[in-house]
Amino acid sequence: MDRERGTHLNAIKRESWRTVLSLAYQSLGVVYGDLSTSPLYVYKSTFAEDIEHSETNEEIYGVLSFVFWTLTLVPLFKYVFIVLRADDNGEGGTFALYSLLCRHARVGFLPNGQLADEELSAYKKTDFLSRGGDYGNGEANAGSQPATTAAKVKRLLEEHQVLQRLLLILALIGTCMVIGDGVLTPAVSVFSAVSGLELSMDKEHHKYVEVPIACLILIGLFALQHFGTHRVGFLFAPIVITWLLCISMIGIYNIFHWNPYIYHALSPYYMYKFLKKTQRKGWMSLGGILLCITGSEAMFADLGHFSQFSIKIAFTFVVYPSLILAYMGQAAYISRHHIIQSDYQIGFYVSVPEKLRWPVLGIAILAAVVGSQAVITGTFSIIKQCYALGCFPKVKIVHTSPKYPGQVYIPDINWIMMILCLAVTVGFRDTKHLGNASGLAVITVMLVTTCLMSLVIVLCWHRNILLAVCFIFFFGAIEVLYFSAALMKFLEGAWVPIILSFIFMIIMYVWHYGTLKKYEFDVQNKVSINWLLSLGSSIGFVRVRGIGLIDTELVSGIPSIFFHFVTNLPAFHQVLVFLCVKSVPVPHVQPEERFLVGRIGPKEHRLYRCIARYGYHDVHKDDIEFEKDLVCSIAAFIQSTAPQSDSHSEESGKEDERMAVVGAGHRLREVEEMGEYPSSVDLPGPSKPREIQSPIAVRKKVRFLIPESPKMDSAVREELQELMEAREAGMAFIMGSLYMKAKRGSSFMKKVAINVYDFLRRNSRGQDYAVSIPHASTLEVGMNYLV
């Protein structure tokens, strides 16, 4: 028996290791494409103009020492050993850190948050380091002093709105720089890979060939984005592995053939000699050295696609040693070649044996495309997070992978990024300026991560504040040094990410500001539920067949658009649902926790409130699936409110409105029928409802059947029957068409912000769940918002 149990446990362990190694293999193609191609341009950017390679080799030894210790301290120590532990339920990235802080200190600006949201399973507040088993269990084992410190920091953040806004701005800066990196990294990677042609043709022909080829590759790269990473992902890992193996072998060959003692340059002493000899020029050349860590942030940003252990294994045992060998090999070659043609400067391809240059060139271009693909996909993912948390205008989001919800495609952003990428490629036409621009974007994102991590260490991990101070001072000092060097290249390309980030920052902050002002107006002008109840059971209006969905962002009270609607058209549907689709600061909401459903007023009114909650990585279903989930959740709520069952109910408002958690997984019995069904909407007439017909189409219709249970209460059965009849009659969306304008006497900046927000709102997409609703089923209510 013990032998069988031991065999079973060993099988589980083997399966676990097999899964981890499989994920580690896949992560090589998705996560490390950008980082693995950095040897193409690091030395060339470093020796571009600031410093020269002399016969003493002090420059190349110092650069190699800087590269080695930068790769060791930042990607290996900071990200692999520390930052990867700060995941948000398995998700990573700048906004994942901000999401953690929002939940632990309540510093988020999502206006329609509820206490019920904190009961979500993904909202748990635990000590994340305790998952590893070596750091204790949460606040209880963290010690009273760290817990007290965390409470003080939390109170400080919650009581000072200025600090909350600074925290939001910090997160937005990191996000905007990620978007800028998504524009610049494909340009510098592809251009550097194509630059290998300079060794195969003369300069006159090369300058006319390099830019067009790079632009064609970039156009093809962005044109293929709509297929999604998972469609071509099976090619990524072999390409990156082949590239890493290639640069490793070339590095080993150069080390033994040209300078076997190059490992001496790994000593930190050579960094001191380098800065002492080169002084200001050496400090400015650090802007090129920092390019060796481009793509490190992807380890954390793409955490949701893989696991911590798989990413750590891939970097520690494959990527890190391959990069070190590649940089050592290049340095060994350059240390024995002091006279290099200035036309070609110091690039990667000069260290490649001549017979291998064409195959290596082909592999490098493929690896650059793979690395660019990962950065572009990561940009789409973080924009989706910003959009879900109310910090980005509404855009069309296409989920390209049913297996990985984080893999998305945003058409509008894709084409904007392509135009910007082509513009900087054609505008700069050299690796130096592109590298300067990309370097500043990369190091800014890392600085933001360091700042947010220091708060996570105190607030989420409940560690001593001294540990957070040591973290931010140690890694912050390294990154500030590189940041200052990159910023000095402002006129030589570094202005590009600053301008791009500034533009996106204005758009995102104005959108967030306008969203808050719009919600404040809705709250101030909402109609009391008592007003609706005072009208009596008949309500005094004409009730037409079907279900009416009132789109609102309010989680309590009657929205002003409904009052405006019934004032001008005293009729609404037999079943009325006040629908609020909102985001919560968690990556995923479990289907069984998706809906909060409540009843407004007596049962006879047939008025319901439904709050659908989504995480920032959740997939919004299409209109048919959403409609089915919505109807089934209301039906499940009706059944749960029978006298014998009142579980999960809680007070959600102050006007006797009770809400219950109802999952999206509840299903009624349904029958599918094929036939010709017109899309229609019921409108009130003088005597009876009139029906406006749209073109007839053959489609699938789902009919719900009421459960046949003899124990079901007659009132519940009657309410369910009326819900099913209303659903069969059709569903109409009643949405607001808003005109926002600043009040008289408002400041000039506020007027500009509101006008920009109104322009963005009018030219952005509609609600996800109403994108494909037929026009005849949508009613828009015009309203003026004076904020």
N, C-alpha and C positions, 0 to 999 in steps of 0.2 A: 504493500500500500504506500509506504513512504517512498519506495523507488518510483512508483507511478507518479506520485505527487511531484517528486523532484524532476522527473522527465517532463512533466507538464510545465513546471516553472521555467525550465531551461528552454523549452519551445517558445514560451512567451518572451523570454529575454532575446532569443535569436530573432524572433519576429520584430521585436522592438528595435534591435540594432539594424535589422534589414530596412525598416522604415526610416530610421534616422539617416542611414547612409544613402538611401534613395533620395531623401529630401536634400541632403548635402550635395549630391550630384546635380540635382535640378537647380539648386541655388547658385551654382557656378555660372549658369547661363543667364539667370534673371538678375541676380544681385551684384555679381562681381565683374560684369562686362566693362563698365566704365573704369573701375579701379585697375583692372588688369591691362588696359591700354595706355595707362599713364606713362610708361617708359618711352612711348613714341615722342613725347614732347617736353619732358621735364628738363633734361640737360640742354636741349636746344633753346628753351625759354630762359633758362638760368644764365647761359652764356651769351644771350642775344646781343646785349650792348653794355651791360653794367660792368662785367668783369671779363678778363681775358685769361686764356689758359697759358701758363708759363712753363718753362722747363723744370722748375722746382716741384711741380705737381701739387703744390700746396692748395691751389684753388680746387682742383678736381677731388683731392682727398677730403677737403673740407666740405664740399658739396655732397659727396658720398656719405660722410659722417652725419650731416644734417638729414639726408634722406633716410638713412637707416634709423636714426633715433626718432624722427618724426613718424615714420611708419610704425615703430614699436610703441611709442607712447600714445599716439592718438587712435588709430584703428584698433590696435591690439589691446592696450591697457584700458583706454577710456571706453571704447564701444563694446568690445568683446567681453571684457570682464565686469563692466559696471553698467553702462547705459542699456544694454540689451535686457537687463533685469527689470527695467522700469516700463514694462509693457502694460498696455491697457486691455486686459482680458485677451492677450495674445496679439494685440495690434500695436504698431510702433509709429514713430514719426513725431514731428513738432507738435501737431495738433493732438496727438495721443497724450503727450505730456501735459498740454494745456487742459485737456479733458480730465485728466487725473486731478489736477489742481482745482478745477472747477467743482469737482465733486467733494473733495476733501475740505475745501475752504469756502465753498459757495461763493465763488468770485465770478461765476459765469454771467453772461448777459442775455441768456435765453429768457425772453420775457414771460412766457407762458408755462413756466415750470410749476410742478405740483409736488406736494409731499409724497403723493402716491408713486411718483417716479423713483424716489429713493428706495422703494421696496422692490424694485426690479433686481433680479438675481445678478445682472451684470453691473449693478451699482454698488456692489459690496465694497466696504472700506476695510481692506486687510493690509497687513504688512507684506509687501510683495517679495521681500527678501526671504521670508519664511518658506517660500515654495521650494527653495533649494535645500531646506532641511538643516542648515547650519547656522541660522541666524535667529532662532527663537520664534516665538509666536506673537506677532503683533505688538500692540501697545503695552499689553500686560507684562511681557518679558523684555521690553525695551528700556525699562528703568523709568523712575519717576521724573528724573531731570529732563531726558529727551522728550517725554510726554508733555511736561510743563512747557518746555521750549516750543514744541509744536503748537500747543494751545495758544501761546502768546503770539506766535507768527500768524496763526489762523485768525485770531481776534484782530490783529493789526490789519490784515488784508481785508477782512470783512467790514471793518469800521471806516476805512478810508477808500472812498470811491476813486480817488486819484490813482492810488496804487493798483486798483483793479483795472483801470483804463491803461495804465502803463504796462501791466501784464498782458492785456489784450493786444496792445500795440507791438509789444515784443514778439508775441506769437505771430502776428500778422507780418512783421518784418521778416521773420524766418520763412514764413510761407511764401512771401513775395520773392525772396531770394531763391527759393526752390524753383519757382516758376521761371525766374531769370536763368537759373542753371539749366532748366529744361530747354531753353532757347540756345544757350551758349555751348553746352557740352556736345551736342551732335555736331555743331560747326567745328569746334576745335578737334574732336576725335576724328571725324571723317577727313578734314583738311590735313591733319597731321599724317594720317595713313596714306592719303593720296600723294603727299609730298615726297614719298619714296621715288616717284618718277623723276625727280631732279637728278638722280644719279644715273639715269638711263638715257637721258637726252640733254642736248645743250640748253643753256639758259634761255635763249631766244624762243625756242619752241615750248619750253617747259612753262613759262609764265602765261602762255595762251591756252594751255591744256589743263593745268591743275585746277583752276577755278571752275571751268565748265563741268569737268568730271565730278568735282565735289558737289556742285549744285545739282547735277542729275541724280547722284546717289541720295542726296538729302530729299529731293522731291519724291523719289521712289520710296524712301523710308517713311515719310509722312503719309504718302498715298496708301501704304499698306496697313496703317494703324487700325482701319475699320475692321480688319480681320481678327484683331485681338492677339494678345501675346500667346494664348494657349494654342492657337492654330499653327503657329510656327515655332512654338517653344521647344519642340522636340529636337530642333536643329541647334538651339542655343548652347546647351551644355557641351556637346562635342566640339563646337567651334572654339569656345573659350578654353576648354581643356587642351585642345590642339595648340592654341596660341600660347598658353602658359607653359606647355611642354616645350614648345619651340623656343621661347625666350629663355627658358631655363637651360636648355642644351647649348644655345648660343652663348649664354652667360658663362657656363662652365668651360666651354671651349676657349673663350677669350681670357678667362682667368688663368688657366693653365698654359695657354699659348703665349700670352703677352705679359702678364704680371701675377705670378702665383702669390706674391706677398701683399696683394691689394687688401687683404683682410685687416691689415694694420690700420687702414683708414677708418675702420669702424670705431676706433677710440674717440671719445668725446674731446680729447685734447686737440684733434684736428679742427673741430668747430671753433675753438678758441683761436688757433693759429690763423684760420680762414678770416675771421672777423678782425683780428689784429692787423693782418696784412691789407685786406681790402677795405676795411672801415665802412664808410657810408655807401660805397658801391656794393660791397658785400651784403650790407643790410638790405638794400633795394633789390638785390638778386634773390632774396628770400621769397619774393613774389612768384618766382619760377619754381622754386623748390617745393612750395606748398602744393603744387599741382600733383605731387606724388600721392596725395591723400584724396584726390577728387573721387567721388563715388563711395567714400567711407560711410556717409550718411545713409546710403541705400541699405546697409546692413540693418539699420534700425527701422527705416521707413518701410521696407518690404518684409518686416517680421511676420506680418499676418499671413503671408503666403506659405511660410515654412515654420520652423521651430527654432528656439534659441540654440539648442544643442547642435542642430544640423548646420546652422550658420557659423557657429563657433568652430566646428570641425573643419568645414570647408576653408575658412580663412586661415586658421592656425596651421593646418597640415598641408594645404595645397597652395593657396593664394599668397600668403605671406612669404614662405621660402622661395617661391618662384619669382616674386618681385625683387627680393633681396639679391638673388643670383643674377637677375637681369641687370639691375643697377650696378652691381659689382663688376659684371662682365663689361658693360659699357665704360665704366671708369678705368678698368684695366686696359682696354683698347686705347682710350684717349691718353692715358698716362704714358704710352709709348709712341704716340703720334702727336708731336707738338706742332707740326706744320700741317695744318688742315686748310684747304681752300676756303677762303672767306665767303665765297658764294654759297657754299653749302653749310657753313658754320659747323656746329656740333650737333648732329642728329642721331637718331637711332640707327638708321640704315647704313651709316658709314661703318658701324661695328659688325655688320652682318657680312659673312663671307660672300664674295661676289657671285659665286655659283648658286647661292641660295636666295639672292635678293628678290627675284621675281616670285618664287613660291611664298616667301615671307611677306612680300607686298600684298599678295592676294589674301593670305590669312589675316593680315593686319586690317585690311579693309573690311572683311567679314566681321572681325572682332569689334571694330569700331562701330559698325552698324548694330551689332548686338548690344554693345554698351549704351549706345544712343537710345535704342529701343527701351531699355530698362529705365533710363532717366525720363523719357517721355511718358511711359506708363505710370511712373511714380508721380509725375506732375499731374496727370489726370486724376490720380487717386487722392492727392492732397487737395485739389480743387473741389472734388466731390465732398470731402470732409468739411471744407469751408462753406460750401453751399448748404450742406445739411445743418450746419450750426449757425446759419443766418449771417454769414460773412461774405457771401458772393452772390451776384445776380443769378437768377434762375436760368439754367442752361439745359440743353438736352443731354441726358446721360444714358449711354448704351452699355449694358453689362455684356461683355464679350465672352465671359466664361461662366457656365453654370456651376462649376466646381469652386472657383475662387471669386467671391463677391467683390473683392477689392480690385479686380482687373476690369477697368472701365474704359470707355472711349467717349470723348466729348468732341463732336465734330467741329463746333465753332472754335473752340480753343485750339484744336489740332491745326486748322488752317491759319489761324493767327500766328501760332508758333512757327509754322513753316515759312510764312512771309518774313517774320522777324529773323529767323535763322538764316534764310537766304540773304537778307539785307546785310547782316553783320559779316557773312562770309564774303560777299562781293565787296562790301565797304572796306574791310580790313585787309584781306588777301594775304595775310601772313600769320604764322603761329604765335608770334610774340604778342600782338595786340589781342588776339582771341584768348590766349592763355592768361593775360592780365585780367581780362574781363571775367573769365570763368573762375579764376583764383579768388577774386574778391567775393563772388557769389557763394562759393563753397565755404570759405572761412567764416563768412557772416552767419551762415546756417549753423555751423559748428559752435560759434559763440553763443547764439541763441539757445542751442541745446544745452550748453554748459550752464547758462544762467537758470534755465527752467529745471535742470537736473538738481541744482543746489537746493531749490525749493522742494522738489520731490523727496530728496533725502531727509529733509526735516519734517514735512507735512505728511507724506505718505509712508515713509519707512520709519519715522519716529526715531531717527538717529540724532546723536549729539550735534548741535549746531557747529561745533568745532570741525567735525568731519565735513560738513557742507562747505565751510569756509576754506578748508584745505583743498577740497575738490575744485572750487571755483578759482582759487588763487593759483593752484598748480597748473591745471589745464588751461585756465583763462589766460595766464601769463604767456604760455606757449602760443595760444591762438591770437592774443593781442599783438604779439611780436610779428606774426605773419600778417595779421590784418593791417597793421601800420605800414608794412612794406608794400602790401597790395594797394593800399589807399594812395601811396605815393605815386602810383602809376595811373592816377586819375585821368590825365590828359593822353595817356598812351593805351586807352582801351578800357580802363576800369570804370569809366563814366557810364558805360552801357548798362551794367546790372543796376547801378544806382538810379538811372533814369527809368528803366523798366520797373524796378521795384517801387519807385515813387508813383508811377502811373497806376500800377495795380493796387498800391496801398491806398491811394485816394479813392479808387473805385470800391474797394472792399470796406473801407471805413465809412464812406458815405452810405453805402448800402446798409451797413449795420446800423448807422445812426438813423437813417430813414425808417428802417424796420422798427426800431424802438419807438420812434415818434408816432408811427402809424398805430402801433399796439397801444400806446398811451392814449391816443385819441379814441380808439375802440373801447378801452376800459372806461374812460371818462364819459362816453356817450352811449354806453350800453343801456338797454332797457331792463328794468327790474322784472324778475319773473312774476312778481306780484301783479304787475300790470296785465300780464297775459292771463293769470288766474282770475283776476277780477272780472274778466269778460264773461265768466260763467261757463257751464259745460258745453253749450252750443257755440261759444266763442264769437258768434255773431258774424261769421264770414261764410262764404260759399266754400265747401270742401269738394275738391275734384278728385277724380280717380288717380291713383299712382302714389309714388314715393317722391317727396321733395327733399333734396339735400341742400341745406343752407351752408355754404362754405364760410367758415369763420376761423379765426385764430384764438378766439376766447375759449376758456375752459369753464366759464361760469357766466350766467346772465344771458340775455337775449341781445344779439348784435344789432347795431343800428340799421344795417342794411335790410333786416327783416321788417323792422318797424317802418322803414321808408317804403318797402315793397307793399306791405298790406295797407299802408295809408293811401297809396295811389292805385292799388289793385286789390280790393278787399276779397281775396280768395287765395287759398293755398291747398295743398294736397291732403288727401285723407290720412296719410302717414307723413309726418314731418320729422326730419332728422337734422339736428344741428351738428355738423361734421367738422371736427378739428383734426387735421393731420399735422402732427408736430414732430420735431426731432428732439432727442434727449442725448445728453453728453456721454453716451456709451457706444461702443462699436456695433453691437448687435442687441436686439430685443428678441427674446424667445417668442415663438408663435403663440404659446399659451398665455403670454403676458401682453400681447399686442394691443388689445382693445380695453378701454374703460367705457362702460356703457351705463347710462342712467336714464331715468324717466323724469320728464318735466311736468309737474302737475299731476292730476288724477289720471287713471288709466284710460278713462273715456276720451281724453284729449288726443291720445295717440301721438304724443310729442316725446321725442327721445334726444338725448345727447350722446354722441359717440366720439371718443377721443382715440385716434389711432397713433400709436407711438412707434417711431423708427429710430434705429441707431444710425450713426454716420457712415456705416458700411453696409447697411441693409439694402436689399433690392426692393424697390417699389414695384408691386405687381401691376399688370396691365388692368384696364378698366373692367374687363369681364371677371377676372379673378378677384379684384378688389371688391366688386359689387357682390360677388358670392360670399366673400368673407364678411362683408359688412352686414348683409341680411342674416347670415347664420349667427353672427355675434349678437344681433338684436334678438333673434329668436331664442338663443341660449340664455340671454338675460331675462327674457319674459318667463322662461321656464324656471330660472333660478329664483325668481321673485315670488314663487308660489309660497303660501303660508308656511309650508313645512321646511323651506330651504331659504336661508338668508346668509349663506356663507360668503366670505370675501367682500361683503358689502362694507362701505365706509362712507363717512360724511365727506362730501367734496365741495359743498357750498353752504351758505348760511341761510338758504331759503328752502330748506327741506328737499334738497336735491341729493339723491343717493346714487353713488356710482359703484359698479361692480367690475372686477377684473374678469374679462371674458377672452379666451384665447381664439386665435385665428384658426385653430385646428378643429373647432366644433363644426359639425356638418349635419345638415338635415338630409333625409332621404331625397334623392333627386333623380329625375328621369330626363334624359336628353332626347330631344326631338329635332329632326331636320325638316325645314319647311320654309315657306316664303313669309317673312315677317317684315312689315314696314317699321321704320324708325319713326316714332311719333311722340308728340307731347300734348297733354291735355291743357286746354285754355278755357277759362270760364266764359260763358256766354250769357245772354239775357235769361234763358230758361234752363238750358242744360249744357254740359261741357261740349265743346267743339274739338275736333281732332284734326291737326295739321299733318298731312301725310308727306313723307319723304319717299324717294324712289325705293321700290320693293327690292329686297335682296335675299338670296338664299343663304341662310346661316343656321348655326346650331342654337337651339333654345333650350334652356335648362328649367325644368319645372320642379319646384320643391314640394314634398309631401309632408304633411303633418304627422308626427309619430302617432301610431295607434296604441295608446296606453289607456287602459280603463281607469287608472288612478289619476289621470290628469284632470285638474280642476276645470270646470266648464268655462269659467272666465278666462283662464289661460288659453284654453283651446279656441275660444272666440277671438282673443287678441291675436293669436298665431294665425288663425284663418284670415283675419283682416290684413295682417302683414303680408301673407302669401298672395292674396288677391291684389293688393296694392303693387306688389312686385311684378305680378303678371301684367298689370296695366301699364307699367313703364316707370322709368326713373328720370327725373329732371334735376339738373344742377342749377342752383341759384347762386350766382357769384357776383361779387361787387366789381364795378368798373369805376375806379377811383381817380379823382383829380386832386392831387395834393398841392397845397400852396401854403407858404409861410404867412403867419399873421402879420397884420400891420404893426409896425414898430419893431419887428424882428431885426436882428443885426444883419449886416450885409453877408457875412459868412454863412449864417443860417439859411438865408434866402437862396444863396448859391447851392448849398448842400441839398436843400429840399428840391430845387429845380433839377439838379443832376440826378437825384434819386428818382424823381418822377419820370425823367427821360429814360433812365436805365430800366425802371419797372415796366414802362410801356413797350420797350423794345426787347424785353427778355421773355422767356418761355412762361407758360401758365403752369398750373399745378400738375404734378406728375400723374395723379390719379385721374385727371380730366383731360389729358392730352388728346386721346382718341375718341372722346365722347362726340357723337354727331351734333352738329350745330343746332338742329331742331330741338335737341334735348337740353340745351343750355340757355339759361335766362340770365342776362346781365342787368344789374341794378346800378345805375349811375349815382355817384355820391361825391360831394365836395368835402375834402378834408382840409381844415384850417389848423395847422399845427404850429 
